[in-house]
Structure formats: C-alpha cells, structure tokens
C-alpha cells in the first residue's frame, strides 16, 4: 500500500468522471452523506458493501467536509 495521497478537487473530478477512481463520502451517517454529497460520490455504507467485490487496484478517493 502506498499510503495517503492528497489530490486536488479538479484532479478528483477528472478521475471520477473518467471512471478511473471511486469517490466515497467518508461519513458513516446517511444524513451527513446526503448533506455533503458530491456528484459521482457513493456513501461510506455503500462502499463497505461493494468493498469485497472491488478490483484490487481500484483507486478510491475519500472526502469529508
């Protein structure tokens, strides 16, 4: 594992739009997810469900406000 790398909002948008990265809201609360939802993002709870089926090298970008 390479560790945590910060990416700019522009780079994040471009990667998510191109299908190169998954954008995940880091809040476990569905209410907070709805409040801070960004275009193309999935909830943390949805991420936990999908995690086992994700490709090993899938890039994941977490955000919180």
Residue, then its C-alpha position, 0 to 999 in steps of 0.5 A: x500500500x502506498x499510503x495517503x495521497x492528497x489530490x486536488x478537487x479538479x484532479x478528483x473530478x477528472x478521475x471520477x468522471x473518467x471512471x478511473x477512481x471511486x469517490x466515497x463520502x467518508x461519513x458513516x451517517x446517511x444524513x451527513x452523506x446526503x448533506x455533503x454529497x458530491x456528484x459521482x460520490x457513493x456513501x461510506x455504507x455503500x462502499x463497505x458493501x461493494x468493498x469485497x467485490x472491488x478490483x484490487x487496484x481500484x483507486x478510491x478517493x475519500x472526502x469529508x467536509 
